[in-house]
């Protein structure tokens, strides 16, 4: 009887040792994953810092002004470009060329076909 009890205790201790070993093994795997994730987070924070610095240098007003003058053909506004609101009514059509509610399902496609 005592031998059977001792055998059961030995089996229970072996099972507990196996469970503890597998638990420790899985915990170490999770710790490695946490370490990799923390390293990736630090790397991404450094990258974000570099990108913020680069963005700050790219949106400097004097740089944008120089690029606009270099690549865009912008001219000063002349007085004849200003119109009164009364004059706009003659330039803007009262209704769209294609009435959207009267057309089929593809209203934008109908507008594009009408433009061709």
N, C-alpha and C positions, 0 to 999 in steps of 0.2 A: 504494500500500500504506500509505504514511504518512498519506494523507488518510483512508482507511477507519479506520485506528486512531484518528486524531484525532476523527473523527465518532463512533466508538464511545465515546470518552472524554467527548465533549460530551453524548451521550445519557445516559451513566452519571452524569455530574454533574447533569444536569437531573432524572433519576430520583431521585437522592439528595436534591436540593433539594426535590423534591415530597414525598418521604417525611418529611424533616425538618420541612417546613412543616405537613403534616397531623399529625405527631406533636406539634409545638408547639401547634397549634390544639386538639387533643384534651386535652393537658395543661392548657392554660389553662381549658378547660371543666371539667375535674376540679377544678382549683384553685378556681374559682368555686363549684362544688358543695360543696367542703370548707369554704369560707368561710361559705356559707349554713348548712351543717349545724352548724358551730361556733357561729354566731350563734343558731341555734335551740336548741342545747344550753344556752347561757348564759341564754337567755330561759326555758327550762324550769327551770333551776336556780333562777332568781329566783322563778318561780312556785311552785316547791316550797317555797322559803324562806317565801314569804308564806302559803302554805297551812299550813305547820307552825306559824307564828305564830298564824294564825287558829284552828287546831285546839287549840293550847295555851290560847287564851283561851276556847274553847268548852267544854273539859272541866275547867275550874276547879271544884273541889269545892263552893265556896260558890255558884257559879252553878247547878250541877246541883241542889244542895239547894233553892235558891229555886224553880227550875222544877218540881221534884218536888212541893214544897208547893203551888205555884200550880195545877198541872194534874192531879195525881194525888190521888185521894181515899184517901190512906194513913192508917191508924190504927195506934195502938200494939197490939202483940200482947197479947191477954188470956190469963190463965192457962187458961181453958177451951178454948183452941185447941190446947193441948198434950195429946197422948194417949200412952198407954203402947203399947208394941209389941204386947202381947197384945190390945188393943182394935182394932188395925188389921186383924187377921185377919178380923174380922166385917165390916169396911167394904169391903175389897178382895175382888173375886170371885176364887175359886181358879183358874178358867179363863176365857179370853176368851169373850164372848158368841157369837162365830163362830169355830169352829176353822179355822185357816188351812189346815192340811194337807188337810182334807176338802173344801174348797170348790174352785171352778173356778180359772181362771187369774187372775182379778182379785179378789184377796182384799180389797183396800182398798175396791173398789166394792161387794163383798158386805157389808162392815161398814157402809158408808154406807146401803145399801138396808135393812139390818136396823134402822138407827137411825130411818128414816123411819117 
